[in-house]
Amino acid sequence: MSRPVIASSAGSLPGDPPGGRRALAVWGVGVSVYFVAVIFRTSLGVAGLDAADRFHVGASALSTFSILQLLVYAGMQIPVGLLVDRLGTKKVLTLGILLFTAGQIGFALSPSYGMALASRALLGCGDAMTFISVLRLGSRWFPARRGPLVAQMAGLVGMAGNLVSTLLLARLLHGVGWTAAFAGSSVAGLVVLVLTLLFLKDHPDGHAPEPFPHRGAAYVRRQIAASWREPGTRLGMWVHFTTQFPAMVFLLLWGMPFLVQAQGLDRGTAGELLTLVVLSNMVVGLVYGQIVARHHAARLPLALGTVLTTAAVWATTLLHPGEHAPMWLLIVLCAVLGACGPASMLGFDFARPANPPERQGTASGITNMGGFVASMTTLFAVGVLLDLTDDDYGIAFSAVFVLQALGLSQILRLRGRAARRERERLVASRVETVHVPA
Protein backbone atom coordinates (compact mmCIF):
# COMPACT_ATOMS: atom_id res chain seq x y z
CA MET A 1 0.00 0.00 0.00
CA SER A 2 1.05 3.60 -0.34
CA ARG A 3 0.29 6.77 1.54
CA PRO A 4 1.20 10.43 1.16
CA VAL A 5 3.96 11.69 3.40
CA ILE A 6 4.49 15.36 4.07
CA ALA A 7 8.09 16.58 3.73
CA SER A 8 9.57 16.87 7.18
CA SER A 9 11.20 20.24 6.81
CA ALA A 10 9.09 23.32 6.21
CA GLY A 11 11.91 24.85 4.24
CA SER A 12 12.98 21.83 2.19
CA LEU A 13 11.54 20.14 -0.85
CA PRO A 14 12.14 16.58 -2.10
CA GLY A 15 15.30 16.32 -4.17
CA ASP A 16 16.78 19.63 -3.00
CA PRO A 17 20.53 19.99 -3.63
CA PRO A 18 22.62 20.28 -0.45
CA GLY A 19 24.24 23.69 -0.93
CA GLY A 20 27.38 24.25 1.14
CA ARG A 21 30.88 25.51 0.35
CA ARG A 22 31.25 23.55 -2.85
CA ALA A 23 28.01 25.08 -4.14
CA LEU A 24 29.18 28.55 -3.17
CA ALA A 25 32.49 28.08 -5.00
CA VAL A 26 30.91 26.85 -8.23
CA TRP A 27 28.20 29.50 -8.10
CA GLY A 28 30.91 32.09 -7.49
CA VAL A 29 32.51 31.23 -10.83
CA GLY A 30 29.15 31.68 -12.54
CA VAL A 31 28.42 35.05 -10.97
CA SER A 32 31.94 36.25 -11.83
CA VAL A 33 30.94 35.83 -15.48
CA TYR A 34 27.80 37.89 -14.85
CA PHE A 35 29.92 40.48 -13.01
CA VAL A 36 32.11 40.99 -16.07
CA ALA A 37 29.11 41.01 -18.42
CA VAL A 38 27.53 43.86 -16.43
CA ILE A 39 30.78 45.85 -16.55
CA PHE A 40 30.74 45.56 -20.33
CA ARG A 41 26.98 46.20 -20.57
CA THR A 42 27.05 49.41 -18.51
CA SER A 43 30.34 50.76 -19.86
CA LEU A 44 28.44 52.97 -22.29
CA GLY A 45 26.64 54.63 -19.37
CA VAL A 46 29.84 56.46 -18.33
CA ALA A 47 30.94 56.98 -21.92
CA GLY A 48 27.73 58.32 -23.45
CA LEU A 49 28.95 61.89 -23.93
CA ASP A 50 32.33 60.64 -25.18
CA ALA A 51 30.60 58.31 -27.64
CA ALA A 52 28.53 61.20 -28.99
CA ASP A 53 31.73 63.17 -29.65
CA ARG A 54 33.69 60.19 -31.02
CA PHE A 55 31.03 59.13 -33.53
CA HIS A 56 29.51 62.60 -34.11
CA VAL A 57 25.92 61.59 -33.29
CA GLY A 58 22.94 63.18 -31.52
CA ALA A 59 20.66 61.94 -28.75
CA SER A 60 18.56 59.59 -30.90
CA ALA A 61 21.58 57.96 -32.53
CA LEU A 62 23.32 57.71 -29.16
CA SER A 63 20.33 55.95 -27.65
CA THR A 64 20.45 53.47 -30.55
CA PHE A 65 23.63 51.96 -29.03
CA SER A 66 21.79 50.89 -25.90
CA ILE A 67 18.52 50.16 -27.69
CA LEU A 68 20.18 47.74 -30.11
CA GLN A 69 22.11 46.11 -27.28
CA LEU A 70 18.93 45.64 -25.26
CA LEU A 71 16.93 44.58 -28.33
CA VAL A 72 19.38 41.74 -28.91
CA TYR A 73 19.43 40.95 -25.18
CA ALA A 74 15.63 40.84 -24.90
CA GLY A 75 15.22 38.90 -28.13
CA MET A 76 17.70 36.29 -26.96
CA GLN A 77 16.06 35.58 -23.60
CA ILE A 78 13.69 32.80 -24.63
CA PRO A 79 16.22 31.13 -26.98
CA VAL A 80 18.84 31.31 -24.23
CA GLY A 81 16.41 29.83 -21.72
CA LEU A 82 15.79 26.94 -24.07
CA LEU A 83 19.54 26.52 -24.63
CA VAL A 84 20.20 26.42 -20.88
CA ASP A 85 17.48 23.80 -20.41
CA ARG A 86 18.93 21.80 -23.31
CA LEU A 87 22.73 22.21 -23.05
CA GLY A 88 23.33 23.17 -19.42
CA THR A 89 24.95 26.17 -17.81
CA LYS A 90 28.63 25.65 -18.61
CA LYS A 91 28.28 25.47 -22.39
CA VAL A 92 25.96 28.48 -22.59
CA LEU A 93 28.13 30.61 -20.28
CA THR A 94 31.24 29.75 -22.28
CA LEU A 95 29.60 30.87 -25.51
CA GLY A 96 28.36 34.03 -23.80
CA ILE A 97 31.85 34.95 -22.62
CA LEU A 98 33.30 34.56 -26.10
CA LEU A 99 30.60 36.78 -27.60
CA PHE A 100 30.58 39.62 -25.06
CA THR A 101 34.39 39.76 -24.97
CA ALA A 102 34.54 39.99 -28.76
CA GLY A 103 31.91 42.73 -28.61
CA GLN A 104 33.88 44.76 -26.08
CA ILE A 105 37.08 44.49 -28.13
CA GLY A 106 35.18 45.44 -31.27
CA PHE A 107 33.69 48.50 -29.56
CA ALA A 108 37.16 49.59 -28.49
CA LEU A 109 38.51 49.40 -32.04
CA SER A 110 35.48 50.58 -34.02
CA PRO A 111 36.38 53.46 -36.35
CA SER A 112 32.76 54.19 -37.31
CA TYR A 113 29.28 54.40 -35.84
CA GLY A 114 28.09 51.37 -37.83
CA MET A 115 30.87 49.10 -36.61
CA ALA A 116 30.34 50.29 -33.05
CA LEU A 117 26.65 49.40 -33.33
CA ALA A 118 27.52 45.92 -34.56
CA SER A 119 29.93 45.47 -31.65
CA ARG A 120 27.29 46.47 -29.09
CA ALA A 121 24.87 43.99 -30.69
CA LEU A 122 27.46 41.22 -30.34
CA LEU A 123 28.05 42.24 -26.73
CA GLY A 124 24.30 42.16 -26.05
CA CYS A 125 24.08 38.65 -27.48
CA GLY A 126 26.79 37.35 -25.15
CA ASP A 127 25.43 39.30 -22.18
CA ALA A 128 22.02 37.71 -22.75
CA MET A 129 23.48 34.29 -21.98
CA THR A 130 24.78 35.11 -18.51
CA PHE A 131 22.04 35.92 -16.04
CA ILE A 132 19.64 33.10 -16.89
CA SER A 133 22.57 30.69 -16.70
CA VAL A 134 23.49 32.00 -13.26
CA LEU A 135 19.90 31.61 -12.05
CA ARG A 136 19.85 28.04 -13.34
CA LEU A 137 23.19 27.37 -11.64
CA GLY A 138 21.81 28.62 -8.32
CA SER A 139 18.70 26.45 -8.57
CA ARG A 140 20.86 23.38 -9.30
CA TRP A 141 23.32 23.91 -6.44
CA PHE A 142 21.25 25.43 -3.59
CA PRO A 143 18.05 24.33 -1.81
CA ALA A 144 14.81 25.89 -3.07
CA ARG A 145 14.35 27.87 0.14
CA ARG A 146 17.57 29.74 -0.68
CA GLY A 147 16.30 30.73 -4.12
CA PRO A 148 15.23 34.32 -3.34
CA LEU A 149 18.44 35.11 -1.47
CA VAL A 150 20.67 33.50 -4.11
CA ALA A 151 18.91 35.46 -6.87
CA GLN A 152 19.27 38.74 -4.98
CA MET A 153 22.95 38.00 -4.33
CA ALA A 154 23.46 37.44 -8.05
CA GLY A 155 21.84 40.81 -8.69
CA LEU A 156 24.07 42.38 -6.06
CA VAL A 157 27.18 41.02 -7.77
CA GLY A 158 25.89 42.43 -11.04
CA MET A 159 25.52 45.85 -9.45
CA ALA A 160 29.08 45.55 -8.17
CA GLY A 161 30.03 45.23 -11.84
CA ASN A 162 28.06 48.39 -12.50
CA LEU A 163 30.00 50.07 -9.70
CA VAL A 164 33.31 49.06 -11.28
CA SER A 165 32.10 50.47 -14.58
CA THR A 166 31.02 53.73 -12.95
CA LEU A 167 34.20 54.24 -10.93
CA LEU A 168 37.10 52.43 -12.60
CA LEU A 169 36.19 52.43 -16.27
CA ALA A 170 35.18 56.10 -16.15
CA ARG A 171 38.62 57.00 -14.82
CA LEU A 172 40.38 54.80 -17.35
CA LEU A 173 38.37 56.39 -20.14
CA HIS A 174 39.50 59.87 -19.24
CA GLY A 175 43.00 58.76 -18.29
CA VAL A 176 44.18 56.48 -21.10
CA GLY A 177 41.58 57.14 -23.78
CA TRP A 178 38.76 55.28 -25.51
CA THR A 179 40.63 52.42 -27.19
CA ALA A 180 42.92 51.54 -24.30
CA ALA A 181 40.11 51.68 -21.73
CA PHE A 182 37.68 49.43 -23.59
CA ALA A 183 40.31 47.04 -24.97
CA GLY A 184 41.99 46.78 -21.58
CA SER A 185 38.71 45.94 -19.85
CA SER A 186 38.19 43.02 -22.24
CA VAL A 187 40.99 41.11 -20.46
CA ALA A 188 38.45 40.41 -17.70
CA GLY A 189 36.50 38.33 -20.21
CA LEU A 190 39.49 36.10 -20.85
CA VAL A 191 39.99 35.60 -17.10
CA VAL A 192 36.42 34.41 -16.48
CA LEU A 193 36.62 32.19 -19.57
CA VAL A 194 39.52 30.28 -18.01
CA LEU A 195 37.72 30.02 -14.65
CA THR A 196 34.58 28.70 -16.32
CA LEU A 197 36.38 26.07 -18.36
CA LEU A 198 38.39 24.83 -15.37
CA PHE A 199 35.98 24.98 -12.43
CA LEU A 200 32.32 25.35 -13.44
CA LYS A 201 30.06 22.31 -13.12
CA ASP A 202 26.38 22.22 -14.02
CA HIS A 203 25.12 20.38 -10.92
CA PRO A 204 26.32 18.49 -7.81
CA ASP A 205 27.12 14.81 -8.02
CA GLY A 206 23.96 12.78 -7.66
CA HIS A 207 21.68 15.68 -8.59
CA ALA A 208 21.72 15.46 -12.34
CA PRO A 209 18.38 16.52 -13.83
CA GLU A 210 16.20 14.03 -15.64
CA PRO A 211 17.11 13.98 -19.34
CA PHE A 212 14.66 15.80 -21.54
CA PRO A 213 15.66 14.95 -25.12
CA HIS A 214 15.12 17.60 -27.74
CA ARG A 215 12.18 16.77 -29.98
CA GLY A 216 12.40 19.50 -32.59
CA ALA A 217 10.45 22.70 -33.10
CA ALA A 218 7.24 21.27 -31.66
CA TYR A 219 9.01 20.55 -28.37
CA VAL A 220 10.38 24.09 -28.23
CA ARG A 221 6.93 25.54 -28.83
CA ARG A 222 5.48 23.36 -26.10
CA GLN A 223 8.15 24.50 -23.63
CA ILE A 224 7.44 28.16 -24.34
CA ALA A 225 3.67 27.72 -24.33
CA ALA A 226 3.67 25.73 -21.09
CA SER A 227 5.81 28.35 -19.35
CA TRP A 228 3.66 31.21 -20.65
CA ARG A 229 0.41 29.53 -19.54
CA GLU A 230 1.56 29.69 -15.94
CA PRO A 231 0.20 32.90 -14.34
CA GLY A 232 3.33 33.03 -12.19
CA THR A 233 5.56 33.30 -15.25
CA ARG A 234 3.53 36.18 -16.67
CA LEU A 235 3.31 37.90 -13.29
CA GLY A 236 7.07 37.56 -12.91
CA MET A 237 7.60 39.08 -16.35
CA TRP A 238 5.39 42.09 -15.57
CA VAL A 239 7.03 42.62 -12.18
CA HIS A 240 10.39 42.63 -13.92
CA PHE A 241 9.02 44.90 -16.67
CA THR A 242 7.63 47.48 -14.23
CA THR A 243 10.42 47.64 -11.68
CA GLN A 244 13.72 47.37 -13.54
CA PHE A 245 13.65 49.96 -16.31
CA PRO A 246 13.76 53.33 -14.43
CA ALA A 247 17.17 52.55 -12.96
CA MET A 248 18.39 50.70 -16.06
CA VAL A 249 17.66 53.68 -18.31
CA PHE A 250 19.31 56.03 -15.82
CA LEU A 251 22.47 53.97 -15.40
CA LEU A 252 22.79 52.63 -18.92
CA LEU A 253 22.64 55.93 -20.78
CA TRP A 254 20.53 58.90 -19.72
CA GLY A 255 21.54 59.46 -16.09
CA MET A 256 24.80 61.24 -16.83
CA PRO A 257 23.34 63.59 -19.49
CA PHE A 258 20.34 64.34 -17.24
CA LEU A 259 22.48 65.25 -14.26
CA VAL A 260 25.01 67.26 -16.29
CA GLN A 261 22.86 68.97 -18.92
CA ALA A 262 19.50 69.29 -17.14
CA GLN A 263 20.65 69.67 -13.53
CA GLY A 264 23.86 71.63 -14.13
CA LEU A 265 26.18 69.29 -12.24
CA ASP A 266 29.79 68.63 -13.15
CA ARG A 267 30.75 65.15 -14.31
CA GLY A 268 32.44 64.27 -11.04
CA THR A 269 29.33 65.01 -8.96
CA ALA A 270 27.10 63.28 -11.50
CA GLY A 271 29.34 60.21 -11.35
CA GLU A 272 29.03 60.16 -7.56
CA LEU A 273 25.24 60.18 -7.83
CA LEU A 274 25.35 57.30 -10.31
CA THR A 275 27.54 55.48 -7.82
CA LEU A 276 24.90 56.12 -5.16
CA VAL A 277 22.34 54.30 -7.32
CA VAL A 278 24.61 51.28 -7.44
CA LEU A 279 25.43 51.33 -3.72
CA SER A 280 21.76 51.69 -2.84
CA ASN A 281 20.98 48.76 -5.11
CA MET A 282 23.49 46.56 -3.31
CA VAL A 283 22.16 47.44 0.15
CA VAL A 284 18.49 47.11 -0.82
CA GLY A 285 19.24 43.82 -2.58
CA LEU A 286 20.54 42.30 0.65
CA VAL A 287 17.51 43.56 2.56
CA TYR A 288 14.96 42.37 0.01
CA GLY A 289 16.63 38.97 -0.24
CA GLN A 290 16.51 38.43 3.51
CA ILE A 291 12.90 39.61 3.76
CA VAL A 292 11.61 37.38 0.97
CA ALA A 293 13.60 34.37 2.20
CA ARG A 294 11.78 34.69 5.55
CA HIS A 295 8.41 36.04 4.39
CA HIS A 296 7.50 34.82 0.92
CA ALA A 297 4.28 36.83 0.91
CA ALA A 298 6.31 40.05 1.00
CA ARG A 299 7.23 39.75 -2.69
CA LEU A 300 4.28 41.63 -4.13
CA PRO A 301 4.11 44.42 -1.50
CA LEU A 302 7.84 45.06 -1.99
CA ALA A 303 7.46 45.22 -5.77
CA LEU A 304 4.42 47.49 -5.70
CA GLY A 305 5.94 49.72 -3.04
CA THR A 306 9.09 50.16 -5.11
CA VAL A 307 7.13 51.11 -8.22
CA LEU A 308 4.94 53.66 -6.45
CA THR A 309 7.85 55.22 -4.56
CA THR A 310 9.93 55.49 -7.72
CA ALA A 311 7.06 57.17 -9.58
CA ALA A 312 6.49 59.64 -6.75
CA VAL A 313 10.14 60.68 -6.48
CA TRP A 314 10.55 60.98 -10.26
CA ALA A 315 7.45 63.17 -10.45
CA THR A 316 8.70 65.38 -7.61
CA THR A 317 12.08 65.79 -9.31
CA LEU A 318 10.75 66.56 -12.78
CA LEU A 319 8.03 68.94 -11.54
CA HIS A 320 10.26 70.89 -9.17
CA PRO A 321 9.60 74.60 -9.82
CA GLY A 322 13.22 75.76 -9.75
CA GLU A 323 15.65 75.70 -12.67
CA HIS A 324 17.41 72.72 -11.09
CA ALA A 325 16.22 70.22 -8.50
CA PRO A 326 17.98 70.64 -5.12
CA MET A 327 20.82 68.29 -4.36
CA TRP A 328 18.94 66.58 -1.53
CA LEU A 329 16.16 65.63 -3.97
CA LEU A 330 18.63 64.24 -6.50
CA ILE A 331 20.20 62.18 -3.72
CA VAL A 332 16.78 60.82 -2.75
CA LEU A 333 16.03 60.05 -6.41
CA CYS A 334 19.25 58.08 -6.85
CA ALA A 335 18.77 56.22 -3.57
CA VAL A 336 15.23 55.21 -4.57
CA LEU A 337 16.33 54.17 -8.06
CA GLY A 338 18.71 51.79 -6.31
CA ALA A 339 15.69 49.74 -5.18
CA CYS A 340 14.57 49.07 -8.76
CA GLY A 341 17.10 46.31 -9.46
CA PRO A 342 16.33 44.27 -6.31
CA ALA A 343 12.60 44.71 -6.93
CA SER A 344 13.01 43.35 -10.46
CA MET A 345 14.63 40.22 -9.04
CA LEU A 346 11.34 39.48 -7.29
CA GLY A 347 9.92 38.63 -10.70
CA PHE A 348 11.99 35.44 -10.75
CA ASP A 349 10.55 34.51 -7.35
CA PHE A 350 7.12 34.37 -8.99
CA ALA A 351 8.26 32.45 -12.08
CA ARG A 352 10.50 29.92 -10.30
CA PRO A 353 7.85 28.10 -8.21
CA ALA A 354 5.40 28.20 -11.12
CA ASN A 355 7.51 25.93 -13.35
CA PRO A 356 9.11 22.47 -13.02
CA PRO A 357 12.90 22.09 -13.27
CA GLU A 358 12.91 21.28 -16.98
CA ARG A 359 11.32 24.66 -17.74
CA GLN A 360 13.29 26.88 -15.35
CA GLY A 361 15.53 28.33 -18.04
CA THR A 362 12.62 29.03 -20.39
CA ALA A 363 10.53 30.67 -17.65
CA SER A 364 13.48 32.77 -16.49
CA GLY A 365 14.04 33.91 -20.08
CA ILE A 366 10.44 35.07 -20.39
CA THR A 367 10.67 36.90 -17.07
CA ASN A 368 14.01 38.52 -17.81
CA MET A 369 12.73 39.74 -21.16
CA GLY A 370 10.20 42.00 -19.43
CA GLY A 371 12.53 44.56 -17.88
CA PHE A 372 14.74 44.79 -20.93
CA VAL A 373 11.82 45.37 -23.28
CA ALA A 374 10.69 48.19 -20.98
CA SER A 375 14.22 49.60 -20.81
CA MET A 376 14.65 49.46 -24.57
CA THR A 377 11.32 51.19 -25.14
CA THR A 378 12.11 53.94 -22.65
CA LEU A 379 15.62 54.51 -23.97
CA PHE A 380 14.19 55.04 -27.43
CA ALA A 381 11.33 57.24 -26.23
CA VAL A 382 13.62 59.48 -24.16
CA GLY A 383 16.05 59.93 -27.06
CA VAL A 384 13.30 60.82 -29.53
CA LEU A 385 11.57 63.18 -27.10
CA LEU A 386 14.84 64.94 -26.32
CA ASP A 387 15.43 65.61 -30.00
CA LEU A 388 11.83 66.76 -30.56
CA THR A 389 11.73 69.08 -27.52
CA ASP A 390 15.22 70.57 -27.72
CA ASP A 391 16.49 68.56 -24.73
CA ASP A 392 13.51 69.02 -22.40
CA TYR A 393 14.22 66.25 -19.90
CA GLY A 394 10.97 66.83 -18.03
CA ILE A 395 8.94 65.83 -21.08
CA ALA A 396 11.35 63.11 -22.16
CA PHE A 397 11.33 61.27 -18.82
CA SER A 398 7.53 61.34 -18.70
CA ALA A 399 7.77 58.09 -20.70
CA VAL A 400 8.65 56.41 -17.38
CA PHE A 401 5.14 56.94 -16.02
CA VAL A 402 3.44 55.48 -19.09
CA LEU A 403 5.28 52.17 -18.81
CA GLN A 404 4.83 52.03 -15.05
CA ALA A 405 1.07 52.42 -15.44
CA LEU A 406 0.95 49.64 -18.05
CA GLY A 407 2.98 47.28 -15.85
CA LEU A 408 0.96 47.98 -12.71
CA SER A 409 -2.30 47.20 -14.47
CA GLN A 410 -0.98 43.79 -15.53
CA ILE A 411 0.46 42.97 -12.09
CA LEU A 412 -2.85 43.71 -10.42
CA ARG A 413 -4.69 41.63 -13.03
CA LEU A 414 -2.51 38.52 -12.59
CA ARG A 415 -1.71 38.52 -8.88
CA GLY A 416 -4.74 36.51 -7.72
CA ARG A 417 -4.43 33.72 -10.29
CA ALA A 418 -0.70 33.39 -9.71
CA ALA A 419 -1.14 33.13 -5.94
CA ARG A 420 -3.78 30.39 -6.23
CA ARG A 421 -1.70 28.39 -8.71
CA GLU A 422 1.42 28.68 -6.56
CA ARG A 423 -0.41 27.39 -3.48
CA GLU A 424 -1.58 24.37 -5.47
CA ARG A 425 1.95 23.63 -6.68
CA LEU A 426 3.45 24.05 -3.21
CA VAL A 427 1.04 21.55 -1.66
CA ALA A 428 1.74 19.04 -4.43
CA SER A 429 5.53 19.43 -4.15
CA ARG A 430 5.51 18.69 -0.44
CA VAL A 431 3.69 15.40 -0.84
CA GLU A 432 5.74 12.31 -1.74
CA THR A 433 4.32 8.91 -2.48
CA VAL A 434 6.29 6.15 -0.71
CA HIS A 435 5.69 2.41 -0.82
CA VAL A 436 5.79 0.31 2.32
CA PRO A 437 5.03 -3.42 2.82
CA ALA A 438 1.33 -4.22 3.17
Secondary structure, DSSP 8 states (H G I E B T S, - for coil): -EEEEE-S-TT--TT----SHHHHHHHHHHHHHHHHHHHHHHGGGGTHHHHHHHHT--HHHHHHHHHHHHHHHHHHHHHHHHHHHHH-HHHHHHHHHHHHHHHHHHHHH--SHHHHHHHHHHHHHHHTTTHHHHHHHHHHHS-GGGHHHHHHHHHHHHHHHHHHIIIIIHHHHHHH-HHHHHHHHTHHHHHHHHHHHHH--SS-TT----------HHHHHHHHHHHHHSHHHHHHHHHHHHHHHHHHHIIIIIHHHIIIIIT---HHHHHHHHHHHHHHHHHHHHHHHHHHHH-GGGHHHHHHHHHHHHHHHHHHHHT-SSSS--HHHHHHHHHHHTTHHHHHHHHHHHHGGGS-GGGHHHHHHHHHHHHHHHHHHHHHHHHHHHHHTTS-HHHHTTHHHHHHHHHHHHHHHHHHHHHHHHHHHHHHHTEEEEE---
